[in-house]
Amino acid sequence: MTAPAIHITGLSKTYSGGTQALKSVDLEVKQGDFFGLLGANGAGKTTIIGILTGLVKKSEGTAKIFGVDIDEDHNKAKRLMGVVPQEFNFNIFEKVLDIVVQQAGYFGLPRKQAIEKARPILEVLDLWGKRSAKAMQLSGGMKRRLMIARALIHEPKLLILDEPTAGVDVELRRGMWDYLRELNKETTILLTTHYLEEAEALCDKIAIIKTGEIVREGSTRQLTQSLEERHYVVQLKTDAPAGLQINGYRLKVLGDSRLEISLKADQSLNELVSELERQKLTLHDIAPKANRLEQLFMNIINSDEA
């Protein structure tokens, strides 16, 4: 039987001041998954990553990377992982190529071989032309891509991305999405992100962590389909009449010609459009108030769910 890429059982962490960051977390990421770990700041995402990578000492529980226990053989587990942390942690005065090649050296790759491996990675990330530039000369987006290149140089089976597109403009972010989708064909990916649109677009499975506990887990499609309501912003061609009501729908007037309308799980957009026409309201545009994953996430974060 193939071992999961990540297998966590009963993982707990209590810091010296008494703060309990993780509360007996169970989590499994299968080989080949593009897995999203979502949660508000302080929920426990970074603590899990810190434990997996050896930066944080766990209080209880077990964690395995492709069947390798991080306590029994941490060096072997570490070789199976590539990690892109939230913060830039390279020497900004070093050259791009040197940063990647030096990382390869930590895993025993000779410099000549490391340069050969680095070139295709830097090329696909559009950094080969900047290989002789110092890191301080790179834009924020380029620095993010450099972090990914450095994490991939030893060909890890698991890539851990902690907020990889923070500070990257929309166009570059979309380009990185395409690259990560292609990379996922050969590499398991664990992603944390505050861009829920990003998680919905990339991740096939998701776990939501809240105050140190996994409160929801499953395929992205199943989780988003579990929403009891969906919220849309409707733009009319004319002003909405005072006291407007639409039978069977909750609505709020946002402006003279804009409405926010909530649909239950068994209601369709076609039914809503038909109802608007019966009310002699001419539709100009309709769009989700937020993506479905964002709605689910906010419902959970704002609920009393532990």
N, C-alpha and C positions, 0 to 999 in steps of 0.2 A: 504493500500500500504506500502511495506517495505521501511523504511527510508534508504538512502545511508549510508555507513560507514563514508564517508566524503562528505560534501556538502559545497563548498566554492563559494560565490557570491561577485563579485566586490571587492575582497580583495586587499588592497593597503597598502604600507608601505613607508613612507618617513622619513628618519632619521634626527636628529636635524641639521646636517651639510648640509642638502639639497639633499643628495643622495636618489633617488627613487628606492628602492629595488624591489618593486612589483607595477604593474600598472594594477589595476582592474582585477585581476585574477579570472576566473571562473573555477572550477574543481570539478568533481564528481567521487568518488570511490565507486562502488557498494559493497554490502556485498558479501564476498566470493572471491573478486578480488585478484589477485597478481599483483599489480599496480606498474609500474616503473616511477619515476619522474627523468628525465635526464636533465642535463644541465652542461655547463662549470662552473668553479669556479666563484662565484660572480653572477651567473644567477638568484638566488632567492630561490633555493631549501631549504637551511637551514633556511631562513627567514620564509618560509611557515611552516616548522616543528616547529620553535620557537614560532610562533603565535598559532598553534594548541595546543602546550604543555604549553603555558602560560609564556614562557621565553621572548617573544617579544610582545610588545604592538602594535596592528595594528593601522593604521591611518583611514582606512575606510573599509566597507564591513562586511560580516557576515561569520561565519564558524560554522558548526554543526557536531557533532560526533554522529552517529546513531540518528539523530533528536534532539540532545541536544545542544542548543546554548552555545558556550564556554563562552560568556559573562553572560548569565542568570544563568547558573549553572556549573561553571567551575570544581568544585570538582567532580560532577557526570560525566562530560565529561572526566576528567582525569582518573577516575576509569575504564573507557572503553578502555583506551589506555595503551600499554606497549611501552616504547621507548628505543631504543639502539642508543645512540649518537655516533658521530665520535670518540670523545676522551674518554679515560678511565677516569672515574670520581668516582671511589670507593677508599676507604682507602687501600692502598697496604699492610699495616701492619695487616689488619684484615684477619681472616680465611675465606675460600671460603664459607662454609656453613653459617657462621655468616652474610656475606654480603647479601646473598639471603634471609635469615630469617629476618634480620632487615628491608629489603625492604617490606616484607610481613606485618610487624608490622605497617608500614605507612598506610596500607589499613585495619587495624583492625584485622588481623589474629593472634590468640594466638601462642606463640612460638611452642608448641607441634604440633598444626595443621600445622603450617608453615613448620616444619621439615618433616612431613609426605608428604606434597605437594612438597617439594623441592627434596626429594630423587628421584622420577621417572624422574624429569626434569634433574637433574644432571647426572643421570645414562645414559639417552639417549644422553646427550651431552658429555659423557665420562669424567665427572668431579667428580663423586661420590668418586672415589679412592683418589681424591685430596681435599676432603672436609675439612680436618684438616690442610691443607697447607695454609700458608699466600699467599695472592694474589701476592706479590712481587716475589714469587718463581715460578709462572706460566710462561709458554712461551707466546708469543704474541697471538698465536692461541687460547690457553686456556683462556686467558684474554677476548678475543672476545666472546668465548662461555659463559664465566661467565656473561658477559653483557647481553647476550640473556636470560640466566637462570633467572637473576634478573628481567628482564622485563616481564617474563612470570609467575612469582610466584603468582600474583593475578588473573590469568586467564583472561587477557584482551580479548575483542572481536576484537581489532585492534592492530596489531603490526607494529610499525614504525621503520624501519631499515635505519639508516643514515651511509652509507659506512660500512656495517657490516663485510666485509671480507678484509678490507684494512690491508695489512701487513701479511695476512695469506697465507701460501704456497699453491701451486696448489692442492696437494692431500687433505689437510684439507678443502680447499675451496669447492671442489667437494663433500666432505662428508657433509658439511654444507648445500649445495644445496639440497641434498637428504632429510635432516632433515626439511628444510624450505618447500619443496614440500609437505611433509607429514603434517606439521603443517598447511599449507594453506587449508587443507581439513576441518578444523574447525575454522580457524582464518583468517580474512582479513589482508593482508600484503601490506604496502606501503614501497617501496624500493627506495633509492637513491644509485647510484653506479657509479664509473668511469670505471668499468669493463663492457664494453658493451656486451661482450660475456655472462657475467652473466645475464644481463638484458634480452637478447634474449632467453637465456635458461630457465629463470624462469618466466618472466612476461607475462601474457596474454594480458595486456593493458599497454599502455605507453603514457606519455605526455612529450614533450620536451619544456623546458623553456629557453628563451633567453632574456637577459637584462630585467628581471622582467615580461615577458609576455609569456603565453603559445602560442607557434607558430605551434605546430603540436600535434594531439592527436588521438588515435584510437587503434584498436587491433594491436598487434605486427605483426601479419601476414599481415594485410592490409597495414600497413605502410611500411614494408620491400618489399612487392610486388609492391609498387608504385615507386620504384627506376627506373629511366630511363636507367641507365647503371649499369652493374656489372663488376667488375675488377678481372681478374685471372692472376696468375703467372704460366707460362708454362715452364717446363723444358724439353728441347729436348735432344735426345741421341747424337746428333752431333751439331757442331757449327752452328749458324744461318748465312745464307749467307748475305754478305754485301748488304745494300739497300733493305732488305726483306720487302715485302708488301703482305698483305693478303686481297683480295677483300672483302669489306663490313665490315672490322674490323679496329679499331684504335689499333695500337700496338707501343710498345717502347721496344727496345733491352736493357735489364738490364745487360747482360754479354754475354760471348761467346755463351752460350747455353740456356740462360734464357730470356723469353719475358714477358712483361706485356701486356695483351690483354683485350680490353673493349668490352663487349657484350651489345647490346641494349635489351630492354625489350622483344622484339619479336624474339630474337635470342636464340638458344639453344646450350648447350655444344656439343651435338651430331653433330650439323651443323659445329661447330668450328673444331672438331676432323676430320670430313670428309674433310674440307677445308685444314687442315694441311697435310692430307694424299695425297690430290691432288697436293700439293706443294712438295711431296716427302720428308716431314719432319717427322721424327720418334719421336713420343711422349714418353717421359719417365715418366712425372708426371704433374699433373695440380691441382692447389689449389686456393681457393679464396684469393685475396690479403688481404682482411679483412672480418669479418662477415658482413652480410647484414645490420644489425642495425648500425654498426660502419660507414658504407658507408653513410647511410641516415643521421646519426647524423652529420658527418663531412660536408656533403653537406649543411645542414641547418646552422650549426655554421659558415661556411665560406661564406654563401650567404648574400645578403642584406635584407633577410626576417627579419621583425621587431620582 
